[in-house]
Amino acid sequence: MESIVIRYFRQITRIPRCSKNLKGISDFIKEEAKKFGHSFKEDDIGNIVVEVKANGCSKVFPIILQAHIDMVCEKNESIVHDFEKDPINIIEDNGYFFASGTTLGADNGIGVAMMLAIMSESSTFRHPDLELLFTVDEEIGLIGAIGLESHFCRGQMLINLDGEEEGYFLVGCAGSRLVQISFEPQYRQGKKRIGVEILFTGLKGGHSGADIHIDLGNSLKLMFFALNTLRGSMRFEIGYISGGDKSNAIPREAKALILIEAEHYVLLEKELESFKSCVQEMCTLDSDFEIILRKVDFFGDVLDDMDQNKLLSMGMAFLHGVQKVENYDEKLIRTSLNFASLLKVGNEYQFVFTIRSLLDIEKEYIFNHLKAISSLAGANFKIVYDYSSWKPSKDSKLLNHLKNVYRDMYLEEAKTVMIHAGLETGIISTRFGGIDSVTIGPWIEAPHTPRERVNIASTIRVYNFLKKSLETLS
């Protein structure tokens, strides 16, 4: 018989739940709470807390379990999928779940499934009072966590279920700042040249925090590198450039439309073929990188010469990747910058960057670097959101308890780590008065990309570990 947590995960993958499209999953959670006789409340932004009464113990303070209900919605260019209405096409193979050309939503659907399973099985095992906290819109700026009121939950301990490595207990994470830079160039009529659409595709992409240290290509940085290189061999006019659409993912694809003289098309093919070889040398993990050229009719305006130069120079000057590692541990990234996306909205180009750091001062330094570049080009900038890092507690009773349970169950020691990614844990802990907090989870690989997959056996083990931890807390 299939584990209840796996059954719930299958169910919620059939419910569309991109950020800002959460009514379906929210209604499902509330209906399940009603079915099992649990009371719940919902705040003005959509966060839900389900109150599960203690079973076999009523004197221990409530324990908060928490997961976010939204997912990153990414797909490969060739895949036809409408995230607003289509269920995820879930595939099981060799002990893993993954999706067919889209993100799976194991981040954080597995955590949601575990909480639903706890809700349904609450009468079958001993546990204290529980508060099951389902937060909204984590993937677009931790909106639900940031919007929590201090009185929404009463618990004094928080187990966040957004971890992605079994046996690793997360006790801290980087802070983050999302920055948008807007540049409105001047345009003119294009000359009578042929239009060529350049598509960069096949890059693996990855999580903008957890994968930022890996040798992965950024489609936008590569596109700006290619176009700046082409300036040395031919004249061209830019119709548009775009790439990426998620602030918390390394962009996998980028497009540019340029106008060139017809006799330069063969040279363009040759130059980009050479550039492709260079990319495969630089980005050793991106062996599937492809450059696709397509001749198109284009009758729109192009950037004027001065602003084309500004756009290309900005795109080249903006940094991407690891900026600092921790002095005492080179494996721990201290500060990074993700060049996340570039979209043309009307006549305006909008750049989006995610800065992450364990130190607020280094986050500020990177922000000022971005600000200086944009100011030189006459662009505008704004901070979309900002939050500080989550720092470990020196004497966490919850952490010690979880480590003891893990040792008894697994006959080995769990590892205690900080990660270079944003988690709601620190924000929620602060909102509720600095409560004791730890993040756990099963093995999930390549979140925020169509390569995302989750280990099924690991999911079941972590769920059983969670139940045992709650039993012994009571």
C-alpha positions as CSV (number, residue, x, y, z in Angstrom):
1,M,0.0,0.0,0.0
2,E,1.4,3.4,-1.0
3,S,2.5,5.7,1.8
4,I,-0.1,8.4,2.7
5,V,2.4,11.2,2.2
6,I,3.1,10.0,-1.4
7,R,-0.7,9.8,-2.0
8,Y,-1.1,13.4,-0.9
9,F,1.8,14.5,-3.0
10,R,0.2,12.9,-6.1
11,Q,-3.0,14.7,-5.3
12,I,-1.5,18.2,-5.0
13,T,0.5,17.8,-8.2
14,R,-2.9,17.8,-9.9
15,I,-3.7,21.2,-8.5
16,P,-2.2,24.2,-10.3
17,R,-0.3,26.3,-7.7
18,C,2.1,28.8,-9.2
19,S,2.6,31.8,-7.0
20,K,-0.4,34.1,-7.0
21,N,-2.6,31.2,-8.3
22,L,-3.3,29.4,-5.0
23,K,-7.0,29.2,-4.5
24,G,-7.2,25.6,-5.6
25,I,-4.6,24.3,-3.2
26,S,-5.8,26.6,-0.4
27,D,-9.4,25.3,-0.8
28,F,-8.1,21.7,-0.8
29,I,-6.2,22.2,2.5
30,K,-9.2,23.7,4.2
31,E,-11.5,20.9,3.0
32,E,-9.1,18.3,4.3
33,A,-9.0,20.1,7.7
34,K,-12.8,20.1,7.8
35,K,-12.9,16.4,6.9
36,F,-10.7,15.4,9.8
37,G,-12.4,17.8,12.3
38,H,-9.6,20.3,12.7
39,S,-10.2,24.0,13.1
40,F,-8.3,26.5,10.9
41,K,-7.9,30.2,10.3
42,E,-6.7,32.3,7.3
43,D,-5.2,35.7,7.3
44,D,-5.7,38.5,4.8
45,I,-2.9,37.4,2.4
46,G,-3.9,33.8,2.4
47,N,-1.7,32.1,5.0
48,I,-3.6,29.2,6.7
49,V,-3.0,27.7,10.1
50,V,-4.7,24.4,10.9
51,E,-4.9,23.6,14.6
52,V,-4.5,19.9,15.4
53,K,-5.3,19.0,19.0
54,A,-2.9,16.9,21.0
55,N,-3.2,13.2,21.1
56,G,-2.1,11.6,24.3
57,C,-0.5,14.8,25.6
58,S,-2.0,18.2,26.3
59,K,0.5,20.0,28.5
60,V,3.2,20.7,26.0
61,F,3.1,24.0,24.1
62,P,2.1,23.8,20.4
63,I,4.7,22.8,17.8
64,I,4.5,24.6,14.5
65,L,5.0,22.7,11.2
66,Q,5.4,24.9,8.2
67,A,5.6,24.7,4.4
68,H,4.8,27.0,1.5
69,I,2.0,26.1,-0.9
70,D,3.3,27.7,-4.1
71,M,5.8,26.3,-6.6
72,V,8.2,27.6,-9.2
73,C,6.6,27.1,-12.6
74,E,9.3,26.5,-15.2
75,K,9.2,24.5,-18.4
76,N,11.4,23.7,-21.4
77,E,10.8,25.8,-24.5
78,S,9.5,22.9,-26.4
79,I,6.9,21.8,-23.8
80,V,3.2,22.8,-24.2
81,H,1.9,23.2,-20.6
82,D,-0.4,25.8,-19.1
83,F,0.5,26.1,-15.4
84,E,-2.7,28.1,-14.8
85,K,-4.9,25.0,-15.4
86,D,-2.8,21.9,-16.4
87,P,-1.9,19.3,-13.7
88,I,1.8,18.3,-13.5
89,N,2.6,15.3,-15.5
90,I,4.3,13.3,-12.8
91,I,6.6,10.4,-13.7
92,E,7.9,7.7,-11.4
93,D,11.2,6.0,-12.4
94,N,14.0,4.3,-10.5
95,G,12.8,5.5,-7.1
96,Y,12.2,9.1,-8.1
97,F,9.4,11.4,-9.0
98,F,10.0,14.0,-11.8
99,A,7.9,15.8,-14.3
100,S,7.7,15.7,-18.1
101,G,9.6,18.9,-19.1
102,T,8.4,21.1,-16.3
103,T,9.2,21.7,-12.7
104,L,7.8,19.1,-10.4
105,G,6.8,21.2,-7.4
106,A,8.4,18.9,-4.8
107,D,9.7,22.3,-3.5
108,N,7.7,22.7,-1.3
109,G,4.9,20.3,-2.3
110,I,6.5,17.5,-0.3
111,G,6.4,19.6,2.8
112,V,2.7,20.4,2.2
113,A,2.0,16.6,1.6
114,M,3.7,15.8,4.9
115,M,1.5,18.3,6.8
116,L,-1.7,17.0,5.1
117,A,-0.6,13.4,6.1
118,I,-0.1,14.5,9.7
119,M,-3.5,16.2,9.6
120,S,-5.1,12.9,8.5
121,E,-3.2,10.6,10.8
122,S,-3.2,12.8,13.9
123,S,-5.5,10.4,15.8
124,T,-3.1,7.4,15.2
125,F,0.0,8.6,17.0
126,R,1.0,10.5,20.2
127,H,1.8,14.2,19.7
128,P,1.4,17.6,21.3
129,D,-0.8,20.4,20.0
130,L,0.2,21.2,16.5
131,E,-0.2,24.3,14.3
132,L,0.2,23.4,10.6
133,L,1.2,26.7,9.0
134,F,0.7,26.9,5.2
135,T,2.3,30.1,3.8
136,V,1.7,31.7,0.4
137,D,3.9,33.1,-2.4
138,E,7.3,32.1,-1.0
139,E,8.8,31.7,-4.4
140,I,8.3,35.4,-5.4
141,G,9.7,37.0,-2.3
142,L,8.6,35.1,0.9
143,I,5.5,37.2,0.8
144,G,3.4,35.0,3.1
145,A,6.1,34.7,5.8
146,I,6.9,38.5,5.7
147,G,3.2,39.3,6.1
148,L,2.5,37.1,9.1
149,E,1.1,38.8,12.2
150,S,2.9,38.0,15.5
151,H,-0.3,36.5,17.1
152,F,-1.2,34.2,14.2
153,C,0.5,31.2,15.9
154,R,1.2,30.3,19.5
155,G,3.9,27.7,19.1
156,Q,7.3,28.0,20.7
157,M,9.1,25.6,18.3
158,L,9.0,25.6,14.5
159,I,9.9,22.7,12.1
160,N,10.1,24.0,8.6
161,L,9.7,21.3,5.9
162,D,11.4,23.1,3.0
163,G,14.8,21.3,3.3
164,E,16.2,19.4,0.3
165,E,18.8,17.1,1.9
166,E,17.9,14.2,4.1
167,G,20.1,14.1,7.2
168,Y,21.0,17.7,7.0
169,F,19.4,20.0,9.6
170,L,19.3,23.6,8.4
171,V,19.9,26.2,11.1
172,G,20.7,29.3,9.1
173,C,20.4,30.8,5.7
174,A,21.4,33.9,3.6
175,G,19.5,37.1,3.6
176,S,18.3,38.4,0.2
177,R,17.5,41.6,-1.7
178,L,15.6,41.6,-5.0
179,V,16.5,44.5,-7.3
180,Q,14.8,45.7,-10.4
181,I,16.6,48.0,-12.8
182,S,14.5,49.8,-15.5
183,F,16.1,51.2,-18.7
184,E,13.9,53.0,-21.3
185,P,16.0,53.5,-24.5
186,Q,15.3,55.7,-27.5
187,Y,14.2,53.9,-30.6
188,R,14.4,54.5,-34.3
189,Q,13.2,52.9,-37.5
190,G,15.3,49.9,-38.5
191,K,17.1,49.8,-41.8
192,K,16.1,47.4,-44.6
193,R,18.2,44.4,-43.4
194,I,17.2,40.8,-42.6
195,G,15.9,39.9,-39.2
196,V,17.6,37.1,-37.3
197,E,16.3,35.6,-34.0
198,I,19.0,34.1,-31.9
199,L,17.9,31.6,-29.3
200,F,20.2,30.3,-26.6
201,T,18.7,27.1,-25.1
202,G,19.7,23.8,-23.5
203,L,21.4,25.2,-20.4
204,K,20.6,23.3,-17.2
205,G,19.8,26.3,-15.1
206,G,19.3,25.9,-11.3
207,H,18.4,27.4,-8.0
208,S,19.7,31.0,-7.7
209,G,21.1,30.3,-4.2
210,A,21.7,26.6,-3.8
211,D,23.3,26.1,-7.3
212,I,25.0,29.5,-7.7
213,H,28.4,28.0,-7.0
214,I,28.1,25.3,-9.7
215,D,29.7,25.8,-13.1
216,L,26.3,26.5,-14.8
217,G,25.8,28.9,-17.7
218,N,23.6,32.0,-17.4
219,S,21.8,32.5,-20.7
220,L,21.6,36.3,-20.3
221,K,25.3,36.7,-19.4
222,L,26.2,34.5,-22.4
223,M,23.8,36.4,-24.7
224,F,25.4,39.8,-23.8
225,F,28.9,38.2,-24.1
226,A,28.0,37.0,-27.6
227,L,26.5,40.3,-28.8
228,N,29.4,42.3,-27.5
229,T,31.7,39.9,-29.3
230,L,29.8,40.3,-32.5
231,R,30.2,44.0,-32.4
232,G,33.8,43.5,-33.4
233,S,32.9,41.7,-36.7
234,M,29.7,43.2,-38.0
235,R,27.2,46.0,-37.6
236,F,23.8,45.0,-36.3
237,E,20.7,46.6,-34.8
238,I,18.8,45.2,-31.8
239,G,15.0,44.7,-32.0
240,Y,14.8,43.1,-28.6
241,I,16.6,41.0,-26.0
242,S,14.9,38.9,-23.3
243,G,15.6,35.9,-21.0
244,G,14.7,34.3,-17.7
245,D,11.4,34.9,-15.9
246,K,12.0,33.8,-12.3
247,S,14.0,35.8,-9.8
248,N,15.1,32.6,-7.9
249,A,16.3,30.6,-10.9
250,I,19.5,30.9,-13.0
251,P,18.1,31.6,-16.5
252,R,18.3,28.7,-18.9
253,E,17.2,30.4,-22.1
254,A,17.6,33.8,-23.8
255,K,16.5,35.4,-27.1
256,A,17.7,38.3,-29.1
257,L,16.4,39.7,-32.4
258,I,18.9,41.6,-34.5
259,L,18.9,43.1,-38.0
260,I,22.0,42.5,-40.1
261,E,23.1,42.9,-43.7
262,A,22.1,39.9,-45.8
263,E,25.7,39.2,-46.8
264,H,26.7,38.9,-43.1
265,Y,24.4,35.9,-42.3
266,V,27.0,33.3,-43.1
267,L,29.5,35.2,-40.9
268,L,27.0,35.3,-38.1
269,E,26.6,31.5,-38.3
270,K,30.3,31.1,-38.2
271,E,30.8,33.5,-35.3
272,L,28.1,31.9,-33.2
273,E,29.3,28.4,-33.9
274,S,32.7,29.4,-32.6
275,F,31.0,31.1,-29.6
276,K,29.2,27.8,-28.8
277,S,32.5,26.0,-28.6
278,C,33.7,28.6,-26.1
279,V,30.6,28.2,-24.0
280,Q,31.1,24.5,-23.8
281,E,34.7,25.1,-22.7
282,M,33.6,27.6,-20.0
283,C,30.4,25.9,-18.8
284,T,31.5,22.3,-18.6
285,L,28.2,21.0,-17.1
286,D,26.1,22.5,-20.0
287,S,26.9,20.0,-22.7
288,D,23.4,20.3,-24.2
289,F,23.8,24.1,-24.9
290,E,22.4,25.0,-28.3
291,I,22.3,28.2,-30.4
292,I,19.4,28.3,-32.8
293,L,19.2,30.9,-35.6
294,R,15.9,31.8,-37.4
295,K,15.4,34.3,-40.1
296,V,12.3,36.4,-39.4
297,D,10.4,39.4,-40.8
298,F,10.8,42.3,-38.4
299,F,9.2,45.7,-39.0
300,G,9.4,47.2,-35.6
301,D,11.7,49.9,-34.3
302,V,15.2,49.2,-33.1
303,L,17.4,50.8,-30.4
304,D,19.2,53.9,-31.4
305,D,22.9,53.6,-31.6
306,M,23.8,55.3,-28.3
307,D,21.2,53.4,-26.2
308,Q,22.1,50.1,-27.9
309,N,25.6,50.6,-26.7
310,K,24.4,51.4,-23.2
311,L,22.2,48.3,-23.1
312,L,25.0,46.0,-24.3
313,S,27.5,47.6,-21.9
314,M,25.2,47.3,-18.9
315,G,24.5,43.6,-19.7
316,M,28.2,42.9,-19.9
317,A,29.1,44.9,-16.7
318,F,26.4,43.4,-14.5
319,L,28.0,40.6,-12.4
320,H,26.7,37.1,-11.8
321,G,27.7,34.3,-9.5
322,V,29.6,33.8,-6.3
323,Q,31.1,37.1,-4.9
324,K,32.5,35.9,-1.6
325,V,33.0,32.6,0.3
326,E,33.1,32.3,4.1
327,N,36.7,32.7,5.5
328,Y,36.4,29.7,7.9
329,D,34.7,27.4,5.3
330,E,35.2,27.8,1.6
331,K,32.3,25.5,0.9
332,L,29.9,28.1,2.5
333,I,29.0,30.9,0.1
334,R,28.8,34.2,1.9
335,T,27.6,36.5,-0.9
336,S,26.3,36.0,-4.4
337,L,24.4,37.7,-7.2
338,N,22.0,36.1,-9.7
339,F,21.4,38.0,-13.0
340,A,17.9,36.5,-13.1
341,S,15.9,38.0,-16.0
342,L,15.5,40.7,-18.6
343,L,12.1,41.5,-20.0
344,K,10.9,44.1,-22.5
345,V,7.8,45.7,-21.1
346,G,6.4,48.2,-23.5
347,N,9.4,50.3,-24.5
348,E,11.2,49.6,-21.2
349,Y,13.8,46.9,-20.4
350,Q,13.5,45.5,-16.9
351,F,16.5,43.7,-15.4
352,V,16.0,41.6,-12.2
353,F,18.7,40.6,-9.8
354,T,18.8,38.6,-6.6
355,I,21.5,39.4,-4.1
356,R,22.1,36.9,-1.3
357,S,24.4,37.3,1.6
358,L,25.1,36.2,5.2
359,L,26.2,39.8,5.8
360,D,23.9,42.8,5.3
361,I,26.9,45.0,4.6
362,E,28.0,42.8,1.7
363,K,24.5,42.8,0.3
364,E,24.6,46.5,0.4
365,Y,27.9,46.6,-1.4
366,I,26.6,44.5,-4.3
367,F,23.5,46.7,-4.4
368,N,25.6,49.8,-4.7
369,H,27.6,48.2,-7.5
370,L,24.4,47.5,-9.5
371,K,23.2,51.0,-8.7
372,A,26.4,52.6,-10.0
373,I,26.2,50.8,-13.3
374,S,22.6,51.6,-13.9
375,S,23.2,55.3,-13.0
376,L,25.9,55.6,-15.6
377,A,23.4,54.4,-18.2
378,G,20.6,56.6,-17.0
379,A,18.5,53.7,-15.7
380,N,16.3,53.6,-12.7
381,F,16.4,51.1,-9.9
382,K,14.2,49.9,-7.0
383,I,14.3,47.4,-4.2
384,V,11.4,44.9,-4.5
385,Y,12.0,43.1,-1.2
386,D,14.8,42.7,1.3
387,Y,15.3,40.5,4.4
388,S,18.3,39.7,6.6
389,S,20.0,36.4,7.1
390,W,18.8,33.7,9.6
391,K,21.6,33.1,12.1
392,P,22.0,29.8,14.1
393,S,20.9,29.6,17.7
394,K,23.7,28.5,20.0
395,D,21.5,26.4,22.3
396,S,18.5,25.1,20.4
397,K,16.5,22.5,22.3
398,L,14.6,21.6,19.2
399,L,17.8,20.9,17.3
400,N,19.2,18.7,20.0
401,H,16.0,16.8,20.2
402,L,15.9,16.2,16.4
403,K,19.5,15.1,16.4
404,N,18.9,12.6,19.2
405,V,15.8,11.1,17.4
406,Y,17.8,11.0,14.1
407,R,20.7,9.1,15.9
408,D,18.3,6.6,17.3
409,M,16.5,6.0,14.0
410,Y,19.4,6.1,11.5
411,L,22.3,5.0,13.8
412,E,24.4,7.9,12.6
413,E,24.7,11.6,13.2
414,A,22.8,14.3,11.4
415,K,24.7,17.2,9.9
416,T,24.0,20.8,11.0
417,V,24.4,23.3,8.2
418,M,23.7,26.8,6.9
419,I,22.6,27.2,3.3
420,H,23.0,29.9,0.6
421,A,19.3,30.1,-0.2
422,G,16.3,32.0,1.2
423,L,14.1,30.1,3.7
424,E,11.0,31.3,5.5
425,T,12.3,29.8,8.8
426,G,14.2,32.8,10.0
427,I,11.5,35.3,9.1
428,I,8.8,33.3,10.8
429,S,10.9,32.7,13.9
430,T,11.4,36.5,14.2
431,R,7.7,37.2,13.6
432,F,6.8,34.9,16.4
433,G,9.3,36.3,18.9
434,G,12.5,34.4,18.1
435,I,11.1,30.9,18.5
436,D,13.4,27.8,18.3
437,S,13.5,26.7,14.6
438,V,15.0,24.0,12.4
439,T,14.5,23.1,8.7
440,I,14.4,19.5,7.5
441,G,13.4,17.7,4.3
442,P,14.1,14.7,1.9
443,W,16.4,14.5,-1.0
444,I,15.2,16.9,-3.7
445,E,17.5,17.6,-6.7
446,A,17.5,20.5,-9.2
447,P,14.6,22.6,-7.7
448,H,13.4,25.5,-9.8
449,T,14.3,23.6,-13.1
450,P,12.5,21.0,-15.3
451,R,15.2,18.6,-14.0
452,E,13.7,18.7,-10.5
453,R,13.2,15.3,-8.9
454,V,12.5,13.9,-5.4
455,N,13.6,10.6,-3.9
456,I,10.5,8.6,-2.9
457,A,12.1,6.4,-0.2
458,S,13.8,9.5,1.3
459,T,10.4,11.3,1.5
460,I,8.8,8.4,3.4
461,R,11.8,8.1,5.8
462,V,11.7,11.9,6.6
463,Y,7.9,11.7,7.2
464,N,8.4,8.8,9.6
465,F,11.2,10.7,11.3
466,L,8.9,13.7,11.7
467,K,6.2,11.6,13.3
468,K,8.7,10.0,15.7
469,S,10.1,13.5,16.6
470,L,6.6,14.7,17.4
471,E,5.8,11.6,19.5
472,T,8.9,12.0,21.6
473,L,8.5,15.8,22.0
474,S,5.2,15.0,23.8
